[in-house]
Amino acid sequence: MPNFLPPMSKVHNFSAGPCILPQEVLQEASEAVKSWNNHGLSLIEMSHRSQPFVEVMDEVRSLTKELLNLPDRFEILYLQGGASLGFLTTAYNLIPQGGSAAYTDTGTWANKAIKEAKHLGDIEIVASTKDSGYTSVPKLGAVDSKHSFLHLTTNNTIYGTQYKEMPSDLGVPLVADMSSDIMSREFDASHFKLIYAGAQKNMGPAGTVMYAVDTAALGQTGRDIPSYLDLQVHLSKDSMFNTPPVFPVFTTLLTMRWLKKLGGVAAIEKINKEKASLLYSEIDRNPLFEGHADIDSRSNMNITFRLTDDTVGAKFDELWNGAGISGIKGHRSVGGYRASMYNAMPLESVQILVDVMKEFERTI
Ligand SMILES: *Cc1c(COP(=O)(O)O)cnc(C)c1O
């Protein structure tokens, strides 16, 4: 067996989240924790009201908007509570008192979003792939205009499915949980009014969630919204209503700078497509493997697959473990394997996994 061990004894990190981050980001973030620039303090012991941190928050907000190529009507927030609180916050801010919203049911996270939204309005599930085991995302048609928005989970982290194209005009504004494919590809935001994403899948470490919100969409519900859940409160304080998660926000900024230097979202999209097609080709070619998701719904971020013969699983596990690959066991609800290939994953690591799959075929 050739030596597949990664350099510097780092593993090839295929974890679904928290995600792999660029080495240079980890380096700079860890230095800032010890002592940040020439401030004589650690990043995490400095006031969030200090000029240097205010600049961090300003830069991460403007860079996020720039990288996502969002129209001017959008503002960016970095808050706490993850995408899980985002499920509730979204509904609180956008479903009017006594109103309704349309949701798509494309798996575990979509269902969690639906559960929270039900606290705040009538929720109609307008499209679902539950009956086919969530192996695809549904075709979307026009939505009744009585609904305040249509909610999508753009990439289904657990099942490995993804909308290959964002829907265009469906008659109501779009709202999306983009936790696991934000910043991975370009998209047209013109029909969206809110996008949220936990940082830890593609943007930074756990501990902060990004909201991109059309400011004109807020303040329309007639509700008395509790302060922390009210996006207008956070906007009025420039994302510093309370102490922000300084380390996750700073590290997210470093990742954004890294992405910009690389050529932005268009450049990373090309690399992501290359990585995904490398692995999908091997899954389709190698008779020992089969993909989980339907071909036209396959995710470029989380690639789910399984063995055609389960009895040889121990041998495959031994091979990838020996190659320094980590984090490819499938989610418990799907089984098999899942290779998450977020922005910072190098093509070389995907090649190693493919080499291991070929080696498995040769030696079994
Ligand atoms: C991981 C994930 C979440 C949950 O995010 P938290 O920040 O842990 O709350 C929500 N939606 C999707 C699509 C995810 O992949």
The ligand as an ORCA input file, in Angstrom:
! r2SCAN-3c Opt
* xyz 0 1
  C     -25.338     21.763     10.863
  C     -26.559     22.327     10.281
  C     -27.468     23.048     11.070
  C     -27.307     23.228     12.558
  O     -26.447     24.240     12.819
  P     -26.120     24.715     14.310
  O     -25.288     25.920     14.031
  O     -25.383     23.597     14.972
  O     -27.384     25.035     14.997
  C     -28.587     23.584     10.452
  N     -28.788     23.418      9.131
  C     -27.938     22.732      8.353
  C     -28.233     22.596      6.894
  C     -26.798     22.174      8.903
  O     -25.960     21.473      8.129
*
